[in-house]
Amino acid sequence: MERIKKLINTCVQNGTLKKIVLSKPKTDEDGKKISKCACTLVKIRSDVMLQIQTTYASGGAKHENISKDSAAEYVCGLFERMYGQINVVDLGGNAESRYTKGGKLLFYSKIKETCEKVNVTGQNRAKDYILSKDKRYDFLVALGIQDESGRIKDKKQSKFRQINKFLEIISTVTKYLPNDNVVIWDLCCGKSYLSFAAYYYFNFILNKRTVIYGVDLKKDVIEYCDSLSKKLNYDGLIFLHGDINKTPLPEKPDMVMSLHACDIATDIVLNNAVSNSAGVILSTPCCQHELAERIKSDDLSFILDYPILKQKLSALVTDAIRCKALKESGYDVTCLEFIDPEETPKNTMIKAIKTSNASNGAGYKALCDEFNAVHHFDNLF
Ligand SMILES: C[S@@+](CC[C@H](N)C(=O)[O-])C[C@H]1O[C@@H](n2cnc3c(N)ncnc32)[C@H](O)[C@@H]1O
């Protein structure tokens, strides 16, 4: 037990711990059957603590926050009394300890001795999320991301991170938006997780009155989003069913956002945003098929001869043409990694801030011609 305790202490103190999982529960707690227990580092105000989340077979969970200094002792106490196995996942590797049927304690570690030297990046440290894991949000419960008690459902952890990452990116552009009465369009909004989160962020965290219009082709999805918005009394979160090309919205946008609008729908989104003078655009493109069907380039035939490389190159060129069109329309353009690439390959975000007047679009048009791409943005110049 001392070896796993020492190892946990090192991982916790160094901040290199990714998670600890206690499994094979030997006993119940107060008559409640335990399903499993997971521990991660979290930042609570200025302190990093180990958060222990015990999940019960009947649903529901208990959270405990333990100081870094007491963490190893506490977790090993739980392991000894209540569980058959403990797994430690650290930046330096994994370790496991478990009891055999005969009650013998086994210990394996592939965590490098040098784990204290692992360079911990911000991504792996306990994060200051805009939405806290410890708070219950009505909209996250309504969207099925949290359960009634406020626990983030296991299968929705990645969606929760995605929402938080999106809010983090929004927080970098609020300075380009009006101080009050902000208008946002979410085009191709789908289930609208981000519209709900952005609405909450602007109206209830930043206290800026904000109206968000979500538009999508899917009638049933729009009706569902509309019913949730009414249930939550989000008066300024308005959903419209229709094609983003043909659905006029009552107010011009200060910001247009769009997540994973399929294929050329992203071009329509960007075109609409620029034509309607949006000051800020946040868009994560989705599958980019159009160019792969028609791309031509003698110089790049050594790539285009291979279908998978051709597909990847076409996606990159498509996004680069979009960025060029936005740039020549007077936007300052950045491409970001939206979330961890391990979570989805569709993780490039185009962030554009209007800073100057449009040019004649010559660079954009030349790029389209060079690769035989459709000119989606000629009307902007
Ligand atoms: C991959 S889903 C993404 C949905 C949502 N933004 C999200 O990230 O969860 C793409 C959505 O785009 C919508 N869509 C595609 N073309 C559209 C168009 N021309 N007008 C409106 N919605 C469109 C589809 O109905 C679909 O809901």
The ligand as an SDF file (V2000), in Angstrom:
LIG
                    3D

 27 29  0  0  0  0  0  0  0  0999 V2000
  -23.4760   18.3600  -37.9110 C   0  0  0  0  0  0  0  0  0  0  0  0
  -24.9420   19.2300  -37.5110 S   0  0  0  0  0  0  0  0  0  0  0  0
  -24.3220   20.3820  -36.3330 C   0  0  0  0  0  0  0  0  0  0  0  0
  -25.3850   20.9180  -35.4280 C   0  0  0  0  0  0  0  0  0  0  0  0
  -24.9350   21.8350  -34.2940 C   0  0  0  0  0  0  0  0  0  0  0  0
  -24.3700   23.0650  -34.7570 N   0  0  0  0  0  0  0  0  0  0  0  0
  -23.9780   21.1290  -33.3660 C   0  0  0  0  0  0  0  0  0  0  0  0
  -22.8000   21.3690  -33.4440 O   0  0  0  0  0  0  0  0  0  0  0  0
  -24.4390   20.2950  -32.5860 O   0  0  0  0  0  0  0  0  0  0  0  0
  -25.2020   20.2040  -38.9400 C   0  0  0  0  0  0  0  0  0  0  0  0
  -26.5650   20.8930  -38.9500 C   0  0  0  0  0  0  0  0  0  0  0  0
  -26.6070   21.7710  -40.0680 O   0  0  0  0  0  0  0  0  0  0  0  0
  -27.9540   21.8220  -40.5090 C   0  0  0  0  0  0  0  0  0  0  0  0
  -27.9630   22.3970  -41.8780 N   0  0  0  0  0  0  0  0  0  0  0  0
  -27.2270   21.9970  -42.9510 C   0  0  0  0  0  0  0  0  0  0  0  0
  -27.4790   22.7910  -44.0160 N   0  0  0  0  0  0  0  0  0  0  0  0
  -28.3650   23.7390  -43.6040 C   0  0  0  0  0  0  0  0  0  0  0  0
  -29.0020   24.8480  -44.2170 C   0  0  0  0  0  0  0  0  0  0  0  0
  -28.7690   25.1550  -45.4890 N   0  0  0  0  0  0  0  0  0  0  0  0
  -29.8350   25.5960  -43.4800 N   0  0  0  0  0  0  0  0  0  0  0  0
  -30.0950   25.2910  -42.1820 C   0  0  0  0  0  0  0  0  0  0  0  0
  -29.5140   24.2430  -41.5340 N   0  0  0  0  0  0  0  0  0  0  0  0
  -28.6720   23.4830  -42.2240 C   0  0  0  0  0  0  0  0  0  0  0  0
  -28.3950   20.3740  -40.4200 C   0  0  0  0  0  0  0  0  0  0  0  0
  -29.8040   20.2530  -40.3660 O   0  0  0  0  0  0  0  0  0  0  0  0
  -27.7340   19.9500  -39.1070 C   0  0  0  0  0  0  0  0  0  0  0  0
  -28.5890   20.0780  -37.9960 O   0  0  0  0  0  0  0  0  0  0  0  0
  1  2  1  0
  2  3  1  0
  2 10  1  0
  3  4  1  0
  4  5  1  0
  5  6  1  0
  5  7  1  0
  7  8  2  0
  7  9  1  0
 10 11  1  0
 11 12  1  0
 11 26  1  0
 12 13  1  0
 13 14  1  0
 13 24  1  0
 14 15  1  0
 14 23  1  0
 15 16  2  0
 16 17  1  0
 17 18  1  0
 17 23  2  0
 18 19  1  0
 18 20  2  0
 20 21  1  0
 21 22  2  0
 22 23  1  0
 24 25  1  0
 24 26  1  0
 26 27  1  0
M  CHG  2   2   1   9  -1
M  END
$$$$
